[in-house]
């Protein structure tokens, strides 16, 4: 049985690369559009504040949300 040793630093660098972040934002775009379409519109402030961004936890992720209460 062959053993494989992962280069964790290289994998982390690859997952933090700008092109991976761009790909995640492309994937988040339909989620953002759906959130904006379904957001309540009393003043429009909440809907206008929705955005997508890339975050890093133990992996790179795209998040969609708002900073308005």
ZABA-108235 format. One line per 4 residues: number of its first residue (from 0); their letters; for each residue z, y, x of N, C-alpha, C, O, CB. Coordinates in Angstrom, 3 decimals, always signed. Each point is the difference from the previous one (the first is absolute). Glycine has a CB too. Layout:
BEGIN
NUM	A	Z,Y,X,Z,Y,X,Z,Y,X,Z,Y,X,Z,Y,X ~ ...
END
This chain:
BEGIN
0	XXXX	+0.000,-1.171,+0.846,+0.000,+1.171,-0.846,+0.000,+1.241,+0.897,+0.830,+0.132,+0.900,+0.394,-1.379,-2.763 ~ -2.152,+2.134,+1.604,-0.105,+1.237,+0.781,+1.017,+1.022,-0.493,+0.312,+0.071,-1.189,-2.758,-0.510,+1.596 ~ +2.939,+1.204,+0.509,+0.930,+1.073,-0.357,-0.732,+1.326,+0.110,-0.851,+0.194,+0.868,+2.853,-1.534,-0.064 ~ -1.651,+2.237,-1.695,-0.575,+1.338,-0.001,+1.112,+1.004,+0.200,+1.036,-0.054,-0.662,-2.920,-0.666,-0.850
4	XXXX	+1.654,+1.634,+2.431,+0.971,+1.059,+0.221,-0.633,+1.301,-0.488,-1.054,+0.413,+0.483,+2.113,-1.620,+1.522 ~ -0.401,+1.840,-2.964,-0.505,+1.246,-0.558,+0.379,+1.169,+0.893,+1.104,+0.066,+0.540,-0.945,-1.020,-2.851 ~ -1.092,+1.861,+2.451,+0.252,+1.240,+0.724,+0.462,+1.017,-1.038,-0.809,+0.743,-0.555,-0.938,-1.258,+2.380 ~ +3.036,+0.544,-2.079,+0.552,+0.833,-1.070,-0.259,+1.494,+0.221,-0.235,+0.731,-0.962,+1.986,-2.469,+0.621
8	XXXX	-1.712,+2.188,+1.562,-0.262,+1.415,+0.277,-1.444,+0.357,-0.362,-0.252,+1.068,-0.558,+1.973,-1.103,+2.409 ~ -2.654,-0.839,-1.541,-1.408,+0.259,-0.322,-0.226,-0.033,-1.504,-0.760,+0.810,-0.530,+0.076,-1.803,+2.725 ~ +1.332,+0.069,-2.883,-0.132,-0.074,-1.461,+0.578,+1.258,-0.636,-0.596,+0.558,-0.921,+0.729,-3.078,+0.999 ~ +1.014,+2.967,+0.402,+0.616,+1.219,-0.529,-0.899,+1.204,+0.250,-0.174,+0.841,-0.883,+2.458,-1.815,+1.268
12	XXXX	-2.849,+1.060,+0.799,-0.911,+1.108,+0.322,-1.226,-0.031,-0.900,-0.451,+1.046,-0.465,+1.248,-1.076,+2.841 ~ -1.335,-1.146,-2.624,-1.173,-0.128,-0.859,+0.335,+0.431,-1.433,-0.786,+0.710,-0.628,-0.073,-2.595,+2.078 ~ +2.005,+1.469,-1.966,+0.376,+0.336,-1.370,+0.354,+1.478,-0.157,-0.009,+0.520,-1.116,+0.827,-2.854,+0.835 ~ -0.511,+3.005,+1.368,+0.303,+1.427,-0.047,-1.205,+0.861,+0.369,+0.126,+1.219,+0.114,+2.232,-1.766,+0.444
16	XXXX	-3.514,-0.067,-0.372,-1.213,+0.729,+0.384,-0.487,+0.886,-1.152,+0.202,-0.339,-1.166,-0.828,-1.536,+2.740 ~ -0.001,+2.984,-1.263,-0.490,+0.919,-1.034,-1.005,-0.638,-0.961,-0.028,+0.355,-1.179,+0.399,+1.482,+2.792 ~ -1.192,-2.766,-1.134,-0.970,-0.615,-0.914,+0.669,-0.924,-1.010,-0.513,-0.172,-1.106,-1.198,+0.317,+2.906 ~ +2.840,-0.737,-1.446,+0.750,-0.809,-0.968,+0.631,+0.920,-1.046,-0.003,-0.326,-1.187,+0.470,-1.450,+2.948
20	XXXX	+0.067,+2.904,-1.342,+0.562,+0.963,-0.945,-1.071,+0.496,-0.960,+0.251,+0.143,-1.197,+1.453,+0.543,+2.902 ~ -2.888,-0.424,-1.186,-1.103,+0.455,-0.852,-0.377,-1.075,-1.021,-0.258,+0.310,-1.162,-0.592,+1.136,+3.043 ~ +0.819,-2.709,-1.448,-0.316,-1.095,-0.911,+1.054,-0.116,-1.104,-0.336,-0.236,-1.160,-0.825,-0.970,+3.037 ~ +2.425,+1.370,-1.515,+1.068,-0.076,-0.995,-0.128,+1.121,-1.026,+0.232,-0.216,-1.189,+1.269,-0.842,+2.896
24	XXXX	-1.867,+2.250,-1.255,-0.177,+1.108,-0.937,-1.184,-0.227,-0.933,+0.043,+0.402,-1.163,+0.953,+1.127,+2.856 ~ -2.046,-2.166,-1.198,-1.139,-0.354,-0.864,+0.457,-0.969,-1.083,-0.391,+0.132,-1.159,-1.224,+0.212,+3.074 ~ +2.427,-1.302,-1.547,+0.507,-0.978,-0.972,+0.968,+0.648,-0.987,+0.106,-0.454,-1.139,-0.380,-1.356,+2.850 ~ +0.981,+2.862,-1.296,+0.960,+0.667,-0.878,-0.671,+0.975,-0.964,+0.603,+0.388,-1.001,+1.100,-0.628,+2.795
28	XXXX	-2.930,+0.638,-1.510,-0.682,+1.006,-0.826,-0.100,-0.396,-1.477,+0.281,+0.844,-0.851,-1.571,-0.202,+2.874 ~ +0.905,-1.879,-2.379,-0.038,-0.357,-1.420,+1.384,+0.000,-0.657,+0.126,+0.301,-1.187,-2.143,-1.665,+1.681 ~ +3.034,+1.033,+0.268,+1.374,+0.019,-0.522,+0.403,+1.440,-0.301,+0.594,+0.283,-1.041,+0.001,-2.374,+2.357 ~ -0.920,+2.994,-0.402,+0.292,+1.415,-0.200,-0.746,+0.540,-1.224,+0.573,+0.732,-0.807,-0.203,-0.465,+3.286
32	XXXX	-1.635,-0.625,-2.611,-0.790,+0.470,-1.147,+0.597,-0.497,-1.309,+0.062,+0.745,-0.978,-2.121,-0.714,+2.408 ~ +2.495,-1.275,-1.452,+0.601,-0.552,-1.223,+1.328,+0.680,-0.306,+0.308,+0.269,-1.161,-1.430,-2.470,+1.602 ~ +1.908,+2.478,+0.596,+1.283,+0.696,-0.203,-0.237,+1.406,-0.539,+0.718,+0.451,-0.892,+0.324,-1.790,+2.753 ~ -2.044,+2.031,-1.327,-0.308,+1.351,-0.473,-0.511,-0.026,-1.437,+0.326,+0.883,-0.794,-0.851,-0.194,+3.147
36	XXXX	-0.274,-1.697,-2.685,-0.548,-0.096,-1.358,+1.090,-0.282,-1.032,-0.103,+0.440,-1.146,-2.054,-1.253,+2.116 ~ +3.195,+0.085,-0.574,+1.051,-0.367,-0.936,+1.233,+0.883,+0.050,+0.958,-0.230,-0.737,-1.790,-2.043,+0.931 ~ +0.818,+3.281,+0.669,+1.178,+0.860,+0.152,+0.140,+0.938,-1.192,-1.001,+0.514,-0.502,+0.774,-0.641,+2.999 ~ +1.444,+0.356,-2.952,+0.204,+0.959,-1.079,-0.365,+1.414,+0.459,+0.179,+0.352,+1.166,+1.644,-1.810,-2.115
40	XXXX	-2.336,+2.256,+0.016,-0.467,+1.343,+0.374,+0.647,+1.046,-0.897,-0.643,+0.519,-0.912,-1.550,-1.470,+1.716 ~ +3.442,+1.257,-0.556,+0.619,+1.125,-0.712,-0.351,+1.286,+0.738,-0.479,+0.964,-0.597,+2.388,-2.427,-0.250 ~ -1.664,+1.460,+2.156,-0.350,+1.175,+0.801,-1.093,-0.319,+1.018,-0.635,+0.910,+0.534,+2.967,-0.055,-0.834 ~ -2.553,-2.131,+0.568,-0.969,-0.411,+1.004,+0.577,-0.079,+1.400,-0.680,-0.431,+0.931,-1.048,+1.447,-2.334
44	XXXX	+2.982,-0.600,+1.557,+0.612,+0.012,+1.323,+0.114,-1.415,+0.570,-0.343,-0.237,+1.159,+1.609,+2.309,-1.790 ~ -0.784,-3.008,-0.185,+0.166,-1.369,+0.481,-1.345,-0.609,+0.363,-0.158,-0.551,+1.089,+2.204,+0.300,-2.507 ~ -3.001,+0.345,+0.528,-1.311,-0.592,+0.263,-0.617,+0.623,+1.253,-0.614,-0.701,+0.804,+0.292,+0.268,-3.273 ~ +0.481,+1.722,+2.632,-0.551,+0.669,+1.170,+0.698,-0.343,+1.300,-0.551,+0.218,+1.079,-0.097,+1.582,-2.579
48	XXXX	+1.854,-2.334,+1.408,+0.751,-0.319,+1.206,-0.184,-1.451,+0.449,+0.471,-0.373,+1.074,+1.175,+2.103,-1.749 ~ -2.314,-2.542,-0.119,-0.218,-1.388,+0.394,-0.897,-0.040,+1.233,-0.974,+0.745,+0.106,+1.244,-1.521,-2.501 ~ +0.082,-0.115,+3.325,-0.792,-0.120,+1.210,+0.149,-1.394,+0.574,+0.908,-0.746,-0.367,-0.643,+3.195,+0.825 ~ -1.165,-2.790,+0.444,+0.059,-1.272,+0.725,+0.271,+0.314,+1.465,-0.504,+0.991,+0.529,-1.099,-2.133,-2.162
52	XXXX	+2.393,+0.304,+2.286,+0.274,+0.181,+1.415,+0.261,-1.352,+0.639,+0.305,-0.979,-0.681,+0.630,+3.278,+0.258 ~ -1.058,-2.334,+1.728,+0.267,-1.218,+0.769,+1.414,+0.107,+0.537,+0.404,+1.035,+0.530,-2.860,-1.342,+0.099 ~ +3.199,-0.778,-0.774,+1.382,-0.065,+0.459,+0.127,-1.215,+0.907,-0.799,-0.932,-0.084,+1.679,+2.072,-2.026 ~ +0.117,-1.128,+2.967,+0.232,-1.125,+0.906,+1.411,-0.510,-0.209,+0.979,+0.692,+0.281,-2.615,+0.227,+1.412
56	XXXX	+1.723,-2.134,-2.188,+1.289,-0.687,-0.107,-0.033,-1.043,+1.112,-0.130,+0.364,+1.169,+0.403,+0.021,-3.739 ~ -0.161,-1.640,+2.249,-0.242,-1.025,+1.006,-1.496,-0.307,+0.080,-0.429,-0.849,+0.781,+2.728,-0.125,-1.183 ~ -3.091,+1.682,-0.425,-1.463,-0.104,+0.006,-0.563,+1.306,-0.531,+0.729,+0.801,-0.585,-0.665,-3.327,+0.257 ~ -1.334,+2.744,+0.525,-0.653,+1.195,-0.545,-0.276,-0.244,-1.479,-0.520,-1.051,-0.372,-0.533,+1.631,+2.627
60	XXXX	+1.396,+0.381,-3.088,-0.210,-0.106,-1.443,-0.521,+1.330,-0.537,+0.249,+1.057,+0.582,+1.586,-2.796,-0.769 ~ -2.551,+1.676,-0.913,-0.408,+1.213,-0.703,+0.919,+0.146,-1.211,+0.296,-0.973,-0.694,-2.741,+0.774,+1.476 ~ +2.879,+1.404,-1.016,+0.868,+0.282,-1.141,-0.649,+1.074,-0.863,-0.718,+0.865,+0.501,+2.783,-1.491,+0.831 ~ -1.806,+0.560,-2.620,-0.455,+1.015,-0.941,+1.236,+0.504,-0.736,+0.787,-0.794,-0.515,-3.108,-0.279,+0.251
64	XXXX	+2.489,+2.378,+0.216,+1.176,+0.520,-0.670,-0.011,+1.510,-0.047,-1.006,+0.646,+0.290,+2.267,-2.641,+0.440 ~ -0.108,+2.545,-1.105,+0.167,+1.421,-0.150,+1.345,+0.398,+0.547,+0.927,-0.809,+0.031,-2.416,+0.832,-2.034 ~ +1.606,+1.215,+2.435,+1.294,+0.500,+0.437,+0.619,+0.937,-1.034,+0.992,+0.674,+0.278,-1.751,-0.898,+2.089 ~ +0.161,+0.262,-3.568,+0.508,+0.844,-1.084,+0.944,-0.844,-0.852,-0.309,-1.146,-0.326,-1.809,+2.580,+0.308
68	X	+3.256,-0.873,-0.336,+0.965,-0.706,-0.859,-0.408,+0.043,-1.446,+0.699,-0.544,-0.855,+1.092,+1.095,+2.451
END
